[in-house]
Amino acid sequence: MIYRFGKFKLDSINYRVLKNEQSVAIEPQVFNLLFYLISHRNRLVTRQEIFDNLWAGREVSDTTLSNHIKSARKVIGDNGHHQQKISTFHGRGYQFIADITEEPIENQMPTVNSHAPTLKSIIFISLIVFTLFLYLFFKNNSTNTNYNSMPRVAVLPFINNKPSPSTDYFGFAITDQIISDLMYLKTISIKPSASVRKYTNKIIDPGSVGKKLKADFLVVGNYLKEKNIIKLNVELIDVVANEFIWRDTISVNFKDIFQLQEIVARKVAQALNLKFSTDEIDNIRQDISSDPLAYEYYLKSLSYPYSTEGHRLAIAMLEKSIQLDDKFAPAIAFLGYHLRLYEQHGLVNLDAKNKVEHYYLKALAINPDSLSSLSYLSSLYTETNRIEKAIHTIQRMLKININSAHAHFSLGYIYRYAGMLEESISEMEKALLIEPGNTQFRSIVTTYFSIGDYENALKYLWLDQDPIFQSGWKGLIYFRQGRVELAKHFFKQVVEKVPDELFGIFSGIHIAYIQKNFQKGLALIKKTEPDNIIDGENVYRTASFYCLFGKRTPCFKFFEMAIDVGYFNYPFMVKNKYFDKFKSDPEYLRILEKGHKKHLAFKNKFL
């Protein structure tokens, strides 16, 4: 059927929308949404009905639907303010309200002589077109669909049967390594280490934990180290059936503990009737050290929290590990990652990006398919004005595993820097759908903050239970909302605990502004100025602070620098109230337009 409304028509056979007879670009799921609303235009369609019919039970957020509605409106020349074609009934759903005329399919088919198509040929052609559409849709959206039908597996930290400071680290560390191995399997969805860490040394109820983690299967167990032997008792539990599928006891000499991760990963896969390919086994073996002490130091580095002290201790362990085995790729990449975070907190001066990049590239030279190394590298490229390289890196990740949550999140990270905020949220939410609760995905808070969706920004603070992270962000969000006293309350909590760390400095700047202590505020802003390593988003933050305090020259200096080094989040820049004092300034407008051009160039090239 052809549905005409104004200058537009929707062709339900060829799956396209036309404006003045010219095809309009439209994503498949946006087309499906528009077609569904038009097909049911005689009534209000609830949000739940749309979820049930278009996403067929997949877990998607309200924001995803809202973004699809916004995209559908954009395609047909409507918007949320005027609502001339798609009307919103707040809290209930949507209805297509524009006048429509229908044209039967026959009128769109050739009608030449006696060769006019029969009903059979129309059905046959329609089936071919529909089959082609399904193939293209699922091919292009395979990252949205595959992981929903795969077994979801969570490996919980192993419990130490004989608690001791010298061996307690092992429970979470070996779990992390088993998870890393299972992530090479393309046929399961494995929960990340970050989502299970909170269960370290805890007795759990498999049913409730499985439900919280949204896992179909749990791998649980305990270990005991006696003299030079470590014994691992492992069980695989079917969460739904609440029964054991497989259990085993594995004993190895402690000097051979690096064998454990591959042994357990293989046995879990076999119990689930899965097999590692030769390439997947090769990847696992490249991620294992040949030196038992080097491996032990690496395992210890995994047990430290993501805090200032945790980064410092992890760096020390990783340096020891690499001294013993300079071909151990995970330790090399992880050292680069911790150094990057430590530097970004303003706590160490490195040889800028080159030293960190050196570690990532060295790890990839050893194992080119290391997903963690590729993820770290793509983030570094994004933050240092090499977005095209970042995208190529993510393409490599998706080739290794199309359901890589880190690949989707990294792509969302790039989109945020380039100002494609709806696309950023979509990719980041996709990553969290694959790996719910991954602490490394907490940056989605920044993306929601950028788009002005403070409700969801607050909602996702749970991804990191660090009180500094949570209080700092609450202060920033409430300050943006004009809830100054509440913001000051949370800023003070941060300053009291970490006055000299980045969140503490940010919080101190805002307190100084609220208290009109401009001298102190400017002294603190000076500390945020970039030194060796440059991250465009952090540079832009420095510019924002200077503008907030009315300092035109340094504000514009760092504003332009941020754009030059790869941060051109134009939609956020336009709305940023920290720049209100200068928004009519010709120099501000010149720099803003520079960011706008880079934003549009990215959009045209990559989207």
PyMOL commands that set and color helices and strands:
alter all, ss='L'
color gray80, all
select helices_A, chain A and resi 28-39+47-54+62-75+105-108+113-115+119-140+142-148+170-182+193-199+206-213+254-256+258-271+278-286+292-302+308-324+329-344+352-366+371-383+387-400+405-418+421-434+439-441+444-451+454-463+467-480+484-497+502-514+518-528+536-548+552-564+570-575+577-582+586-606
alter helices_A, ss='H'
color red, helices_A
select strands_A, chain A and resi 2-5+8-11+16-19+22-24+45-46+86-89+93-96+101-103+152-155+159-160+189-190+217-226+229-238+243-253
alter strands_A, ss='S'
color yellow, strands_A
deselect
rebuild
show_as cartoon
